[in-house]
Amino acid sequence: MSNRLFQGVIHQMRDAIDRTIGVVDKTSVVIACSDLGKIGEVIDGVNAETLNFPTAFIINGQTFKAFGPGPKAEYAVFVSGSDELAQKYAMLLGISLSSIKQHFDEKYDRCNFIKNVILDNILPGDIYLKARELRFNAEVSRVCILIKITSKTEVSAFDVIQNLFPDKSKDFVINISEQDIALVKEIRPNIEQKDIEKLAGSIVDTLSGEFYTHCVVGIGTTVVGIREIARSFKEAQVALEVGKVFDTERTIVSYDNLGIARLVYQLPTTLCDMFLNEVFKRGSIDSLDQETLFTIQKFFENNLNVSETSRKLFVHRNTLVYRLEKIKKLTGLDLREFDDAIVFKVALMVNKYLTANPTKY
C-alpha cells in the first residue's frame, strides 16, 4: 500500500522537478520512481546505518534523505544530482512524503481504528463503515486486557508486549498513556476465562522476570462485535480501579470475578456513610482493633467455621468464641449468623471504599 501511495505522489511531482526522483525502502529496493524502469532496482549503500543520518547523504551522484512517520526512518527519498538544489529537493520531498505517510497510517491503520473505538473517538454509526473499509473482521470474539505499568523502567513495555503478540491482524497493542497499554486480543470459541487469566499472567511474568518491570493487569469480559470492544476496555479499567481498592495484593484482576466489590464501588459515598451509620449504631467500625479485624478476616476466609478458624489462628476454640462475643457486644452483629456475617462483610468493604475514595460524588 505504501508503494502505491509514494508512487502516486512521485508521479504528480515529476513534472515540477526536472530530475529523476524516487523512494527506496530499508532493504535498499527502489519502491517508487519517476523513471518507472528503475522500480525494483537495488541501490547499494542504503541501509540501517545510512537511514539514521539526520541530514542528506550522497551515493553514486544521487542525493538521499531518510524519512518516516515513526522515530526510526524506514525509507529514503532520492534525487539525481549532488548539488545544493538536489539537497533542497530531497529535504522537501522527505518532509512531504513523511507527512503523507503519517496521515495515511492514521486514516487506514487498524490499530489506530481500534484505539478510536475503545476511547469513543469515533461515532457509533461510523464504526462498521470504517471496519468494512479496513476489511476488519467485526464479528469475532475479542477481549480487552489493560496493563498498567507501576514501576519506572528504561525498557519499553509497549515494545515487549508487541513482541509477545506479533500477529497484528488479530491482536492489537495500543498505547493509552505513559503507564497504560491496552491489548485487544481475538479469542477462539473454546477459550475460557482461566485461559485468559493465564495469558495475562504470562505478560506479568515476562515484564517482571525478564525486564524488571512491575505491572497490574485488568481483564474485561469477552465480547462479540466491534462496538462492544469499548465496553470490554471500560470493564478492564473498572477491574483495575476496584482491585486497587479491595484487592491490592493481586496483580491480575478480572471484571468477571469482582463480585460484590463492583457493586460497592459504584455506590455514592453519601449512601455508604448512611449504611455504615445504620450498621454500627452501637459504635464506629474504627473502634475495632487490628487483632479483632484480623480475626474477622480469618473467620470469613474459613467460611464462618469456628473450629477451622481457631486452628488456623493457633488459638483455643473458646478464645475465638470470646472474641466473636466481644464483636457482637461492640457492633450488635453475631458473625456466626449468616445474615449478620454478610452485613458485616459488606460494611468492611464499604469502609475500605470510603477510605480510598473519600470525595467521590
C-alpha positions as CSV (number, residue, x, y, z in Angstrom):
1,M,0.0,0.0,0.0
2,S,2.9,2.4,0.8
3,N,4.5,1.7,-2.5
4,R,1.4,2.9,-4.4
5,L,1.0,5.9,-2.1
6,F,4.6,7.0,-2.8
7,Q,4.4,6.3,-6.5
8,G,1.2,8.4,-6.8
9,V,3.0,11.4,-5.1
10,I,6.2,10.9,-7.2
11,H,4.1,10.8,-10.4
12,Q,2.5,14.1,-9.5
13,M,5.8,15.7,-8.7
14,R,7.8,14.6,-11.7
15,D,6.7,17.5,-13.9
16,A,7.5,20.0,-11.1
17,I,11.0,18.6,-10.5
18,D,13.1,18.2,-13.7
19,R,15.2,15.4,-12.2
20,T,14.8,11.7,-11.5
21,I,13.2,11.3,-8.1
22,G,12.1,8.2,-6.1
23,V,11.9,6.3,-2.9
24,V,14.0,3.4,-1.6
25,D,13.0,1.3,1.4
26,K,15.2,-0.1,4.2
27,T,16.1,-3.2,2.1
28,S,17.7,-0.9,-0.5
29,V,15.0,-1.6,-3.1
30,V,13.5,1.3,-5.2
31,I,9.7,1.1,-4.5
32,A,8.7,4.3,-6.3
33,C,10.4,6.4,-9.0
34,S,9.6,9.0,-11.7
35,D,11.6,6.7,-14.0
36,L,9.4,3.5,-13.9
37,G,12.2,1.4,-15.3
38,K,14.2,1.8,-12.0
39,I,11.5,0.4,-9.7
40,G,12.7,-2.8,-8.2
41,E,16.4,-1.9,-8.6
42,V,18.7,-2.3,-5.5
43,I,20.8,0.7,-4.5
44,D,23.9,-0.3,-2.6
45,G,24.7,1.9,0.4
46,V,21.2,2.5,1.7
47,N,21.0,0.5,4.9
48,A,20.0,0.8,8.6
49,E,23.1,2.9,9.2
50,T,22.6,5.5,6.5
51,L,18.8,5.7,7.3
52,N,19.9,7.0,10.7
53,F,21.6,10.0,9.2
54,P,19.8,13.2,10.3
55,T,21.0,15.1,7.1
56,A,21.0,14.3,3.4
57,F,23.7,12.0,2.1
58,I,25.1,11.3,-1.4
59,I,25.6,7.9,-3.0
60,N,26.8,7.5,-6.7
61,G,25.8,11.0,-7.7
62,Q,22.3,10.9,-6.1
63,T,21.2,12.8,-3.0
64,F,19.3,10.8,-0.4
65,K,17.2,11.9,2.6
66,A,15.9,9.4,5.1
67,F,12.3,9.8,6.3
68,G,9.5,8.0,8.1
69,P,6.4,8.7,10.3
70,G,7.9,7.0,13.3
71,P,11.1,7.6,15.4
72,K,13.1,5.3,13.1
73,A,13.3,6.1,9.4
74,E,12.2,3.2,7.1
75,Y,12.5,5.0,3.8
76,A,14.8,7.4,1.9
77,V,13.9,9.8,-0.9
78,F,16.5,10.3,-3.6
79,V,17.0,13.0,-6.2
80,S,19.5,12.7,-9.1
81,G,22.5,15.1,-8.6
82,S,24.7,16.1,-5.7
83,D,24.4,19.8,-5.8
84,E,22.7,22.2,-3.4
85,L,19.4,22.2,-5.3
86,A,19.2,18.4,-5.2
87,Q,19.6,18.5,-1.4
88,K,16.8,21.0,-1.1
89,Y,14.5,18.8,-3.3
90,A,15.4,15.8,-1.2
91,M,14.6,17.7,2.1
92,L,11.2,18.9,0.7
93,L,10.3,15.5,-0.6
94,G,11.3,13.8,2.6
95,I,9.1,16.2,4.7
96,S,6.1,15.8,2.3
97,L,6.2,12.1,2.0
98,S,6.7,11.6,5.7
99,S,3.6,13.7,6.5
100,I,1.5,12.0,3.8
101,K,2.5,8.5,5.1
102,Q,1.6,9.5,8.7
103,H,-1.8,10.8,7.6
104,F,-2.4,7.6,5.6
105,D,-1.5,5.4,8.5
106,E,-3.7,7.4,10.9
107,K,-6.6,7.1,8.4
108,Y,-6.2,3.4,7.4
109,D,-4.3,1.8,10.3
110,R,-6.4,-0.9,12.0
111,C,-4.6,-0.4,15.4
112,N,-5.5,3.3,15.3
113,F,-9.0,2.4,14.4
114,I,-9.3,0.1,17.4
115,K,-7.9,2.9,19.6
116,N,-10.5,5.3,18.4
117,V,-13.2,2.7,19.1
118,I,-12.2,1.9,22.7
119,L,-11.7,5.6,23.6
120,D,-15.1,6.6,22.0
121,N,-13.3,8.8,19.5
122,I,-15.5,7.6,16.6
123,L,-19.2,7.9,16.0
124,P,-21.1,4.6,16.5
125,G,-22.6,4.9,13.1
126,D,-19.1,5.2,11.5
127,I,-17.6,2.1,13.2
128,Y,-19.0,-0.5,10.8
129,L,-18.4,1.7,7.8
130,K,-14.7,2.1,8.8
131,A,-14.5,-1.7,9.6
132,R,-15.6,-2.6,6.1
133,E,-13.2,0.0,4.7
134,L,-10.3,-1.6,6.5
135,R,-11.6,-5.2,5.8
136,F,-11.7,-5.7,9.6
137,N,-13.4,-8.8,10.9
138,A,-16.0,-7.1,13.1
139,E,-17.9,-10.2,14.4
140,V,-15.3,-12.3,16.1
141,S,-14.9,-12.7,19.9
142,R,-12.3,-10.3,21.5
143,V,-11.3,-9.3,25.0
144,C,-9.5,-6.2,26.2
145,I,-6.6,-6.6,28.6
146,L,-5.4,-3.4,30.2
147,I,-1.8,-3.4,31.5
148,K,-0.8,-0.6,34.0
149,I,3.0,-0.2,34.5
150,T,3.6,0.6,38.2
151,S,7.4,0.9,38.2
152,K,9.8,3.2,36.2
153,T,12.0,1.4,33.8
154,E,14.2,2.1,30.8
155,V,12.6,-0.8,28.9
156,S,9.7,0.0,26.6
157,A,6.9,-2.2,27.9
158,F,4.9,-1.4,24.8
159,D,7.6,-3.0,22.6
160,V,7.8,-6.0,24.9
161,I,4.1,-6.7,24.7
162,Q,4.1,-6.1,20.9
163,N,6.8,-8.8,20.6
164,L,4.6,-11.2,22.7
165,F,1.7,-10.7,20.3
166,P,3.2,-10.3,16.8
167,D,0.0,-11.1,14.8
168,K,-1.1,-7.6,14.0
169,S,-4.1,-8.9,12.0
170,K,-5.7,-10.4,15.2
171,D,-4.1,-8.8,18.2
172,F,-3.8,-5.0,18.7
173,V,-1.4,-3.4,21.2
174,I,-2.3,0.2,21.9
175,N,-0.6,2.9,23.9
176,I,-3.3,4.6,26.0
177,S,-0.9,6.7,28.2
178,E,2.6,6.7,29.6
179,Q,1.6,3.9,32.1
180,D,-1.4,2.2,30.4
181,I,-1.2,-0.2,27.5
182,A,-4.3,-2.0,26.1
183,L,-4.2,-5.3,24.4
184,V,-7.3,-6.2,22.3
185,K,-7.0,-9.9,21.6
186,E,-9.0,-12.1,19.4
187,I,-10.4,-15.1,21.3
188,R,-11.2,-18.5,19.9
189,P,-14.6,-20.0,20.9
190,N,-13.1,-22.7,23.1
191,I,-11.0,-20.3,25.2
192,E,-12.2,-20.0,28.9
193,Q,-11.7,-17.2,31.4
194,K,-9.0,-19.1,33.2
195,D,-7.0,-19.3,29.9
196,I,-7.2,-15.5,29.5
197,E,-6.0,-15.0,33.1
198,K,-3.2,-17.4,32.4
199,L,-2.3,-15.3,29.3
200,A,-2.3,-12.2,31.5
201,G,-0.1,-14.0,33.9
202,S,2.5,-14.6,31.2
203,I,2.5,-10.9,30.4
204,V,3.2,-10.0,34.1
205,D,5.9,-12.7,34.4
206,T,7.6,-11.6,31.2
207,L,7.7,-8.0,32.2
208,S,8.8,-8.6,35.8
209,G,11.0,-11.7,35.3
210,E,13.0,-10.6,32.2
211,F,12.8,-6.8,32.3
212,Y,12.2,-6.0,36.0
213,T,9.1,-4.0,35.1
214,H,6.2,-4.3,37.5
215,C,2.6,-4.0,36.4
216,V,-1.0,-4.8,37.2
217,V,-3.5,-6.2,34.7
218,G,-7.2,-5.7,34.4
219,I,-9.3,-8.0,32.2
220,G,-12.6,-7.1,30.7
221,T,-15.3,-9.6,29.6
222,T,-15.1,-11.4,26.2
223,V,-17.3,-9.6,23.7
224,V,-18.6,-10.2,20.2
225,G,-18.8,-7.3,17.8
226,I,-16.5,-4.3,17.1
227,R,-18.7,-1.8,19.1
228,E,-18.5,-4.0,22.2
229,I,-14.7,-3.7,22.5
230,A,-15.2,-0.3,24.1
231,R,-17.3,-2.0,26.8
232,S,-14.6,-4.6,27.5
233,F,-12.0,-1.8,27.7
234,K,-14.1,0.1,30.3
235,E,-14.6,-3.1,32.3
236,A,-10.8,-3.6,32.3
237,Q,-10.4,-0.1,33.7
238,V,-13.0,-0.8,36.4
239,A,-11.3,-4.1,37.3
240,L,-8.0,-2.2,37.9
241,E,-9.8,0.6,39.9
242,V,-11.7,-1.9,42.1
243,G,-8.7,-4.1,42.5
244,K,-6.7,-1.1,43.7
245,V,-9.3,-0.5,46.5
246,F,-10.3,-4.0,47.6
247,D,-7.6,-6.4,46.5
248,T,-4.2,-4.6,46.5
249,E,-2.1,-7.8,46.6
250,R,-3.4,-9.2,43.3
251,T,-1.6,-8.3,40.1
252,I,-4.3,-9.7,37.8
253,V,-7.9,-8.6,38.3
254,S,-10.8,-9.9,36.2
255,Y,-14.0,-8.0,35.8
256,D,-16.0,-11.3,35.9
257,N,-14.5,-12.0,39.4
258,L,-15.1,-8.7,41.1
259,G,-18.3,-9.9,42.7
260,I,-19.9,-7.6,45.3
261,A,-16.9,-5.3,45.2
262,R,-18.1,-4.0,41.8
263,L,-21.4,-3.0,43.3
264,V,-19.9,-1.3,46.3
265,Y,-17.5,0.7,44.0
266,Q,-20.4,2.1,42.1
267,L,-22.2,3.4,45.2
268,P,-22.3,7.2,46.1
269,T,-20.2,7.9,49.2
270,T,-23.2,9.6,50.9
271,L,-25.2,6.3,50.6
272,C,-22.1,4.4,52.0
273,D,-21.9,6.7,55.0
274,M,-25.6,6.2,55.8
275,F,-25.2,2.4,55.5
276,L,-22.2,2.4,58.0
277,N,-24.1,4.6,60.4
278,E,-27.0,2.2,60.4
279,V,-24.9,-0.9,60.7
280,F,-22.7,0.4,63.5
281,K,-25.3,2.1,65.7
282,R,-23.6,1.0,68.9
283,G,-20.1,2.2,67.9
284,S,-17.9,3.1,65.0
285,I,-16.1,0.5,63.0
286,D,-12.9,2.3,63.9
287,S,-13.3,1.0,67.5
288,L,-12.2,-2.4,66.3
289,D,-8.5,-3.0,66.8
290,Q,-6.2,-4.7,64.3
291,E,-6.3,-8.1,66.1
292,T,-10.1,-8.1,66.0
293,L,-10.2,-7.2,62.3
294,F,-7.6,-9.9,61.6
295,T,-9.7,-12.4,63.4
296,I,-12.8,-11.4,61.4
297,Q,-10.9,-11.7,58.2
298,K,-9.7,-15.3,59.0
299,F,-13.2,-16.2,60.1
300,F,-14.6,-15.1,56.7
301,E,-11.8,-16.9,54.9
302,N,-12.7,-20.2,56.7
303,N,-16.4,-19.9,55.8
304,L,-17.6,-19.0,59.3
305,N,-16.2,-22.2,60.7
306,V,-15.2,-21.7,64.4
307,S,-13.1,-24.8,64.7
308,E,-11.2,-24.3,61.5
309,T,-10.6,-20.6,62.2
310,S,-9.2,-21.3,65.7
311,R,-6.9,-23.9,64.3
312,K,-5.6,-21.5,61.6
313,L,-5.1,-18.8,64.2
314,F,-3.4,-21.2,66.7
315,V,-5.9,-20.2,69.5
316,H,-8.3,-22.2,71.6
317,R,-11.8,-22.5,70.3
318,N,-13.1,-20.8,73.4
319,T,-10.8,-17.9,72.8
320,L,-12.2,-17.4,69.3
321,V,-15.8,-17.6,70.7
322,Y,-14.9,-15.0,73.3
323,R,-13.6,-12.6,70.5
324,L,-16.8,-13.2,68.5
325,E,-18.9,-12.3,71.5
326,K,-16.8,-9.2,72.0
327,I,-17.5,-8.2,68.4
328,K,-21.2,-8.8,68.9
329,K,-21.2,-6.6,72.0
330,L,-19.4,-3.8,70.2
331,T,-21.4,-3.9,66.9
332,G,-24.6,-5.9,67.6
333,L,-23.7,-8.3,64.9
334,D,-23.1,-12.0,65.5
335,L,-20.7,-13.2,62.8
336,R,-21.7,-16.8,63.4
337,E,-25.1,-15.9,61.9
338,F,-25.0,-15.9,58.1
339,D,-27.1,-12.7,57.7
340,D,-25.1,-10.8,60.2
341,A,-21.9,-12.0,58.6
342,I,-23.0,-10.8,55.2
343,V,-23.9,-7.3,56.6
344,F,-20.5,-7.1,58.4
345,K,-18.6,-8.2,55.3
346,V,-20.2,-5.6,53.1
347,A,-19.7,-3.0,55.8
348,L,-15.9,-3.7,55.9
349,M,-15.8,-3.3,52.1
350,V,-17.8,-0.1,52.2
351,N,-15.5,1.3,54.9
352,K,-12.4,0.4,52.7
353,Y,-14.0,2.0,49.7
354,L,-14.7,5.2,51.6
355,T,-11.1,5.3,52.9
356,A,-9.9,5.0,49.3
357,N,-12.4,7.4,47.7
358,P,-13.4,10.0,50.3
359,T,-14.5,12.6,47.8
360,K,-16.2,10.6,45.1
361,Y,-19.7,12.0,44.3
